[in-house]
Amino acid sequence: MKYTLRQLEIFVAISRTASVSRASEALSLSQSATSTALSELEKQFDLQLFDRVGKSLRINETGQQLLPRAVELLDRAKEIENLLQGHAGVGHMKIGATLTVGNYLATILAARFLQEHPDSRIALQVHNTSTIVQKIANHELDLGLIEGDCNHPDIEVQAWIADELVVFSAQNHPLAALQKVSLTQLLNEQWILREKGSGTRETFDRAFHNHHANLNIRLELEHTEAIKRAVESGLGIGCISRLALKDAFRRGSLVPIATPQLDLGRFFYFLWHKQKYQTTGMREFLDLCRQFTHGFERSDLVDLPEVA
């Protein structure tokens, strides 16, 4: 063959970073060696894989067609290497999780997976849904665990477990004493919410789809813990996953508000690129996730370590 696995590895690294210098750092190569390898690959087949835009490299249509095939070949080659070295073929995985899933489920699952496979490595990134979707589409992550919808044409989506958002307040808030709260009452309150682009905000906005203009959004935050602290201090009411509020409700520092007029149900999902080769590690991690939540109807009912 005219090409080498190293050339493909360099091509993939440049695709992910859009930069020869950043790719060389990621691969612990010199910048000249990285640039030379790409040039030789392009010259061997008399084509260009990137458009040069200033100092950046933007992958072109030919490169886009090659990228998933190169990633798959490298993944298979790594499995062969692990097998020849006497390992179980699990290797290194890059997993992305959205905030609720990442903080309350993915870290526990990653720890259990590493206990079962001590020779493996996991790089866990936590971002909002839109960022995870983009990284999966760009082959920067092997798997995604998200709490929002994904309609990207190149991404496979599988439902994992049901989840539910809940409106909540501080224990001394006037709404906390009511058996149920109407939509009109909710529109009169000040809200502390997740940022746009998050799966939580997407579900919230869908529940209030006819009333956005009437919402009084006082503060938008990127972290559920910050929202909980802001609500607890009396800045307003919030709406996040019951899973994230499980311990706060148990302690009584925050109180759920009954909102029968709102549909706040959703699902957690698994994501991977449709052209992504599923390694042994990916398959076993997905199996572990399913086993961990098997028999539970909703995410907050899953047995988790209590937080003091």
N, C-alpha and C positions, 0 to 999 in steps of 0.2 A: 504494500500500500504506500501511496505517496505521502500520506500524512501520519503524524504520530499522536498518541494520546496526550503528550505534553503540549503539542500545538493546540489541540482541542481544549485542554484545560486552560491555556492562556486565552484562547478566544472567548471561552465562557466567562472568565474573570473580567476581561475587558468589557464584555457585554453587560455585566452586572454593575460595573463601576463607571462606564463611559469614559475611562481614562487609563492610559498606559501606565502612568506613574502609580495610581492607586491599585491597579491590578498587580503591578510588580511588588508592591508592599504586601498585598494579600498573599502572594505566592512566595514571598521571600526570595525574589529574583532581582537582578539588576534591571534598571529601566531599559538599557540597551538590549539585553537578552530578550526581554519581553517584546520590545518593538521588533526586533529581528525575527523572532518566531512568528509573529503575526504577518510580517511582510513576506516571509518565505512561504507561509500557507497560502496567501493570496496569489503570489507569483506562480506557485506550483500548478494552480488551477486557472490562472489568468482571469481572476475576478476580484471584486472588492466586496468585503463583508461589512464595512463601515463607511459612512459619509463623514468626512473631516469637517468639523464646524469649529473654527478657531482652534483651541487646544483640546477640545472635546471630540470624542468619537461617538457618532450616533449610528446604531446598528441599522442597516438597510434591509430591504425586503429579502434579499438572498440570505443575509445573516439571520433574519427572523426565522426563515425556513430551516436553517441549519441548527439553531440554538437548541430546540427541544431534543433533536436527535443526538446532538453532542452531549447534552446533559444525561440522556438515557445511557449512552455508550459509556460515559465516565462512571455512572452509578453501577452499571453491570461490571465494569472492569474492577471497581473497588470491591464488589462482592467476591469476585474471583480471587483478588489479592487476599482478602480476609480468609477465604476458604483455604488457600494455599498456606497461609500463616497459622492455620489451625484454630481460627476464631469462629464464632457462630454466624458470621455473616451479617452482623447488625451494623457495625461501623458508626459513622457520624451522621447525625440528623440535624437539620435546621428547621425548627418548629416556630410558628408564629401564633400568638393567641391574643384575643382582644382582652380588655382590662378585667372584666368580671371573670371570664373563663381562666385567664392567666393567673390572677391573684388567688382564686379559690379552688380551682380544679387542676390546671395544667402543672403547677409546681409540684403538687402532690403526686400526680401521675408520672411526671418526669423523674422524681425521686424513686418511685417504685420501679420504674423501668430500669433505671441505672443500678438498683439493687439486684435486679434479676439478670442484668447484663453488665457486669462490672467493667468489661473492656470497651464498652460503647461510650459515645460522647453525645451530648445534646446541647445545642445552642438555642435557648429559648428567648424569643423576642416578644415584647408586649407592646402593641400599638392599637389604634382604633380600627374598626372594620374596614374602612376604605383603604387604609395603608396596608393591612394584611392582604386584601384582595389584590392590590397593585403588585405587591412583592411576590405573591403566588404567580400572577400573570407574567412577571419578569423572570421567573425561575430563580428567585433569590431565596425562596423557602421551599422545603419539601412538603410540609403539611401546614394547614391553617386550622385553628379552632376558633370559631367566631360566634358572636351573639347577634349578628345582623343579617340582613338578606344579601345575597350575592347573585347577580344576574349576568356575570361576565361570560361571554360565549366560549371562552377557552378553558373554563374552570369547572371541574366536577364538584358537585355539592351533594352531601348526604346529611340528612337529619340525624342528630345524635340524641338529645334529650330535651324535653319541654322545659321552658323557663317562664317565669312570670315577673313582670315589674309590679311594684307596689308603691302607692303614694304614702308618704310618711312625714311625721312631724316630731318636734320635741315633745316630751311628755306633758309639758305645761301649756301647750298650744291649745287655743279654744276648740279647734276641730278634733282634737284627740279624745274629747269626752263624748263625741257624737257616735251613734250606732251606724249611721251611714251619712255620706256627704254628697250633695248634688253637684252637677256640673256648674251650675250658677255660682255656688259657694266656692268651688275650686278656681273659677275665673276671677274671683275677688282677691285671691291670695297672691303673694309674691313667691316666685319659684326659683329654686337653685337646681340647675340642670347640667347634664353632660353636654359636651360640645357637639356641633353638627359634624357629621362624618362618623360618629359612633353608632353602634347598633342600638344602644339604649336610647339615644336621642331619636333615632329613626322610628322605633316602636312608640315612643311617647308622641312624636309628631303625628304618627298615623292615628293614634287614639284621639287626638285633638284636631283632626284634619279640617273640620269646619269652623274651628274657633281660634286659629293661630293669631289672628289680628287682635283678639281680646285677651291673650295671655300676657301676664305681667312677669317677664323673665328678668329677675334682678341680677343673677350671676350665672355664668357658664364656666364650668370647671372640667378639667381633663381626667380627674381622678375621683373614684367613688369615695375614698376615705376623706378627701377634702370636702365633698358634698355632705357627707355624714356629719363632719365637724361643724360645717356652716349651718346646717339645719339644727343641730343640737344646740348651737349658740343662739338660736332664735332669729336668724336672718330671713327665714322663709320655710316653705315646704319643698320636698324633693320627690323624685321618682326614679328609683333604680331597682335592680334585681332583688328579689326576696333572698336569694343566695347571699348577696353581699350584706344583707341586713340581719341575717339569722342570729348572730351573737348579740347585736345591739338590741334586738327585740327580746332576746332571752334575758338580758341584763335590765331592760326597761329604760335604757337611756334614750331610745327612740321608740315611736309608737306607730303601728300601721293604721292607715285611714281607709275605711271601707268606701269604695267608689264603684257601686254596681253599674253605673252608666258607662264605664270605660272598659274597653277590651284591651288588656295589657299583656295578653299571652303572646309567646313567641317560642322559638326553638334555638338551641345551640346547634351548630353545624360543623362538619368536617369539610375541608377544602383541599384539593390538589389540582395541579394542572392536568388537563385531559391527556396530554402527551407525555406526562411524567411517568417514568418507570417506577413501579412500586417495589422498593427494596424489601428485603426481609425485615429490616428494622421498622420501616413504615407500616407494614402489615401487622407486625407484632404490637406496635404502639397503638394502632387503631383497635386491635383486639383487646388490649388492656383497658382502653377508654371505655369500650362497650361493656366489658365485664365489670368495671368499677361502678357503672351506673345501672347495671342490669337489675330489673325488678323495682326501680324507683320511677314514679310517675312524673316527678318534677325535680329540678336541680337542687332546690333547697331541702329536699327530703333525703338527699344522699348523706350517708354517715361521714362527717368530716371532723377533724380534731377541733375541739372548742377553743376559742380565743379568749383569754382572760381579760 
